[in-house]
Amino acid sequence: MAQSGSLNVTVVGTGYVGLGTAVMLAYLGHSVTGLDIDQEKVDMLSRGELPIYEPGLDRMLIESRERIHWTTDYGSAIPQADVIFICVGTPSNVDGSPNLRYVSQAAQSVAENLNGKTQVIVNKSTVPVGTGDWVTRIIEDHARSYHANRYLVVSNPEFLREGTALFDSLYPDRIVLGSDNQEGIDRMRALYAPLLEQDFEAPAYVPRPAGYVRPELITTALSSAEMIKYAANAFLALKISFANEIAGLCERVGADISEVTRGIGSDQRIGPRFLSAGAGWGGSCFGKDTAALISTGQEYGYTMPILQATIDVNTRQRSLIITKLQGHLHRLKGKRVAVLGMAYKPNTDDLRDAPAHDTIARLNELGATVVAHDPIAMPRARREWTHLRYQEAGSVEDALRGADAVIITTEWEEYCRLDWDRALQGMRQRLVIDTRNILTRRPEGVTLEQIGKRQPTPVVPQFDGVAFEDGVVVAAPRNDTLPLA
C-alpha cells in the first residue's frame, strides 16, 4: 500500500467517468495510475492536457500531478494496485441492450495481471444487473492464482453530472457500495474516508457548500448496487419526459409549463429538479440506461411500458423542434438557420445524443443552410460530427447574421445573458425557437416559440350530453350525470 491513509489505485479507462475519478482520488491523497489503451490520450494526459472539458478539472489535475501518472501498460498498473476501477464505455447495441465488450476486455486484462494478494476490482461503468458476477467469473478463468478471498468485486456506481462533476465527486448525496464480501466494502470505505469524513481541504474553485455535512454511505448486495444506478437514471429520464408531456398539453390549453412545474416541484414529494421542459434529455446515460433497463426486463419476460413511453416522449420532443420551425417557415430548403448550442447540456463539450445533432441532421435533410455556435464544444464537433453539414460561427452575432431562424438547443450562460434585442437585429427573419425556455420575455418584433408556452388553440370540450356555445354550457343532462371535475 501507499503511505499511511493512502491507497494505490488504478483506474482503467480515462473517459468522463474514469478521468474524473482518477483526478479526484489523487487530489484526496491517493497514489493513482490512469490506464488507457489509447496511446494518444495517455500522451496528452502526461503533458497535463485534458481530452475533455469539465470545469475545474484542469486545475485539480495540476494540483494532483505529483500523485498521478498515466500509462497504457496493464503489466505495470495492475499488480501495484490495492483498488482497481473499471471505467470503460458500455455503448448500446441496436436492440438497446448494453454492449459489454469493453468491460470484458478490461476485466480479462486486469485478471491476467493481478498480483495474487488481496485486491478490490470495482465496477464503476454503468452495467446491467449480474455484471459483477460475470466479472468475477472472468477473473476466475483468467487470474493466474485465483482465490475467492483475494480478488473482491465491488459495484460502485457513479452519480455525476457533467458540468458539475467535481462538485458531485467531492460533495455527493450518497456513496453506494455493493458487494457480497465485507472486506471489499471495508477497503472501499477506507478509500473514500476523506469524502465520508469531509476532512480534506476543499479547493477554492469547488468550495464546500454551506450546510453540507457528510454523504450517506449505502452498502448493498452486488446486484442491488447495479440496479440502483439504472433505476436512478431511468427515473430522472422519466421526470424530464413527464415535464415535456405536460408541456405539450400546456401549449394547447394556454398554461405555462414553467408555472406548472414550479407548482408541482414545490411539493416535497416531487421536488423541482429534472422538471425542466425542453428539447429532451441527451448525453451518454439517460437514453442508454433506460433502454438497457427495458432490455433487462425483456430478458426476464418482464415488460416496462412506462420506461418505453419515457423514451418515446423524448424521441417525439426532438421532432417537435423542426415541427415548430416548419410551422412558420414552411419550406426549409434554402433557408438559413442558426443553431446555438451543440453540447447536450451547458458546461461540457459532450456531444453524445445531443439534441443539436438530430436537429442539424434533419435540417440537412430538408435542405436548410445551418450555421452553428457553441462556446466550448465546436472543436469536438469538428472531429465527431464530420457527417453533418454546417458552418461554424465564431460568435452568436455571426451565427445570427442573415439567418431566417435561430434554434436555441443548449442553455449556455452566454446565451442566457445575451442582449437578445440587439443580437437579433442582424437576422433576415426574426424567428426564435427557444427549446430551453431561456428567454424571459419576447423581444420586440420577434416571433418566439418556446416549449409549453404557446398561446392556446381554441378547443371545444367534449362531454356526452353536454353542449357548449362560446364556452358556456347551453344544454346538459341531469345534474347527477354531469361529469364532475
Buried (B, 14 or more C-beta within 10 A) or exposed (E): EBEEEBBBBBBBBBBBBBBBBBBBBBBBBBBBBBBBBBEEBBEBBEEEEBBBBBBBBBBBBEBBEEBBBBBBEBEBBBBBBBBBBBBBBBEBEEEBBBBBEBBBBBBBBBBBBBBEEBBBBBBBBBBBBBBBEBBBEBBEEBBEEBEEEBBBBBBBBBBBBBBBBBBBBBBBEEBBBBBBBEBBBBBBBBBBBBBBEBEBEEBEEBEBEEEBEEBEBEBBEBBBBBBBBBBBBBEBBBBBBBBBBBBBEBBEEEBBBBEBBEEBBEEEEBEEEBBBBBBBBBBBBBBBBBBBBBBBBBEEEEEBEEBBBBBEBBEBBBEBBBEBBEEEBEEBEEBBBBBBBBBBBBBBBBBBBBBBBBBBBBBBEBEBBBBBBBBBBBEBBEEBBEEBEBEBBEEBBBBBBBBBBBBBBBBBEBBBEBEBEEBBBBBEBBBBBBBBBBBEEBBEEBEBBBBBBBEEEEEEEEEEEBEBEEEEEEEBEEEEEEEEE
